[in-house]
């Protein structure tokens, strides 16, 4: 980590892997991560933490399974949304998006509980194997 300003556009341009967040800085015990996303992620839950999303570019959909049923929130560029801890969710970006997330250091991309992880994803980190 550097104590110099960082252009998020440059950070995003430094990698191509999808659904593979990169840490751009830390705030106390939290990671600030950027990611490129396209298509669907998997249904998953973070039992011990909320998950904050900011859409930097594009559009992100987040499906949620809540007590009273399923719903989907649509986040356009500049929108923020926090998925409450313990809420099963599945982000997806039909046309691609760039996002920023704020979550405790060590939080797994696939959460604490998740659907079957595709063969091309490391089930320990949640990152694509080709990243």
N, C-alpha and C positions, 0 to 999 in steps of 0.2 A: 504494500500500500504506500502511496505517495502522499505527501502533505501539500501537493500542488494541485491546482484546478484540473479537472478532467472533463473533456468534451464527451458527452454520452454518445454522440454520433460516431466519434472516432472509436470509442470502446465497442460499439455494435459492429463497426466495419472491420474489426480485427478478427472476427470469427464468422463461420457460416453454419455451424451446427444448430439444428432446431431443438427446442425444448431442453437446452443445456445451458442454464443460467451461468453467468460469469459475475464474480464479485468485483464491484468497482470501488467500493470503500466499505468501511465499517463505522458504525456509530455505537459506542459502548459495546454491548454483547450482541449487536444486530448486524447482519450483512445487508448491504444494499446491492441488489443483483439486477443485471439486465439480461434479457433473453430475446431471441428471435423465435417466433412460434408460427406454425402453420399446420392446418389439419387439426386432428384431435389428440388430446392428452388422454390420460386414463382417469376413471373415477377413483378418488382417493380422499383421505381424511387426515388432518393434522389434529391429533387429540389434545396437544398441549399448547397450541398457539394459534392466533388468528393469522390470516395471510392477506397482505396488502398488495393490491395491483394498481399500477398507473400505466395507462396506455400512452406510449410515446408516439407511435405511428400505427396506422391501420385500425382494425376493429377486433375486439376480443369478446367472445361470448363465454359466459360461465354458467353451466347448468348446476343447479343446487337441489339436493334432496333434503327437504326440511320437514318438520313435524306435520305440517298441513299439506304436504305434497311436493311435487317438483315444480321448479320454475327456472327460467333462464334470464339472466341479466345481460344486457348488451352495453358494452363499453366502447365508445368511440374515442378518437384521439383526444387526449387531455383529461379523460374521465378517470376517476379513482373509485375503487370498491374494496371493501374488506370482507373476506369470507370468515365468519366467526369460527373459532376453534370448535372441533367436533362436528362440523357440517361437511357431509359428503359432497364433493364437487368435481366437476370435469370442465376444465377450460378448453376452448377450441377457437381456432381462427381460420375460417374457411378461405380467406384471401391473404392470410399472413398478417403479422403484427410484430411490433417491437414493444416490449413491456419492461417496466421496472418493478421489482418486488422488494419489500422490506420485511425481513423475518429473522428470528434468532439464529445466530451462528450455528451451523450444523444441521439445520432443517433440511430434510430430504425432499427432493422434488416430488417423489411419489408418496409423501406423507408417511404416517405411521401404519395405516391400513389402506390397502389398495386392491383394485382388480388385478387380474393376471397381467404381468408386465410382458410386453412383446419381446421377442428374441433379440431385437437390436438395441435393447435398453439394459443397462447395468442395474439389477434390482437392489444393489446396495446403495448406490448414489442416486439412481434415477436418471443418470445421464446416458445419452446414446453411446453405444460401444465404439462408434466411429469418430467420436469427438476428440 
